[in-house]
Amino acid sequence: RDERDRFSEKDLKKIFQKENYIHFTNIEKRRYELYWTPLIGLFSGLRLGEITSLYLDNIREISGNHREKRWCIDILEEPDRPDKHLKTLSSKRIVPIHKTLLDLGFIEFVNLLKKKDPNRERVFQELPYRSGNYNQNVSRWFNTRYLPSLSLKTDKINFHSFRHTVSDHLKQKGIEPHFVNELLGHTTGNIDQDRYGKGYNPDILYNNCVKKILYQTSHNRLIDFKSLKVDWKKIIG
């Protein structure tokens, strides 16, 4: 078992403090991946490789239980894109995008990328493909530069800790394990369900799981992620 420690709410406040995060992610230098990957990881539990390999058309609106559509991230293996591969069969899933990411302008960001370069294919196209994935630059920056600069790096703390943070956060809130497994792309232990079962409607997974991800340092004090909002029109141009 890959044992990693989760981030505490105190750690998260430090990692995503505006003065730290905006400075170290170099967003003004268009280091899009450094800004978005930790935030996406924290509010979805996606693996780093699932985030860095996203194509623009993997970010799409999917019909919910009602007429309205919900923005989601489509995690899937695509035969015509050999750079994309799933860790396990259960990794294929639809992940509703958390309101915090929407508030920070993730969809606006994606749309601006499309508008600026109609031929662009990947969300984080600037990342090089090495050793079978696009992870190296983000992993190296986060694990060997950013976390140490905040005195948070240990042998059991790295980018993958976001995944454990989401899992434990939802567990402590009493969220049903089948919803958490669906969000994280974990096997359920039921072979037939894993192989043939259809994922939850995005509205169900959002309302029963994703919506419950709310990080706070005390009972009445949420961590302020809105302070990280930037002007994407100005940055992307």
MOZI-V400844 format. One record per residue. BURIAL is b if it has 24 or more other ideal C-beta (glycine too) atoms within 12 Angstrom, else e. Layout:
BEGIN
BURIAL  BURIAL
END
This chain:
BEGIN
e  e  e  e  e  b  b  e  b  e  b  b  b  e  b  b  b  e  e  b  b  e  e  b  b  e  b  e  e  b  b  b  b  b  b  b  b  b  b  b  b  b  b  b  b  b  b  b  b  b  b  b  b  b  b  b  e  b  b  b  e  b  e  e  e  e  e  e  e  b  b  b  b  b  b  b  e  e  e  e  e  e  b  b  e  e  b  e  e  b  b  b  b  b  b  b  b  b  e  b  b  b  e  b  b  b  b  b  b  b  e  b  b  e  e  e  e  e  e  e  e  b  b  b  b  e  b  e  e  e  e  e  b  b  b  e  b  b  b  e  b  b  b  e  e  b  b  e  e  b  e  b  e  e  e  e  b  b  b  b  b  b  b  b  b  b  b  b  b  b  e  e  e  e  b  e  e  b  b  b  b  b  b  b  b  b  e  b  e  e  e  e  e  e  e  e  e  e  b  b  e  b  b  b  b  b  e  b  b  b  b  b  b  b  b  e  e  e  e  e  e  e  b  e  b  e  e  b  b  b  e  b  e  e  b  b  e
END
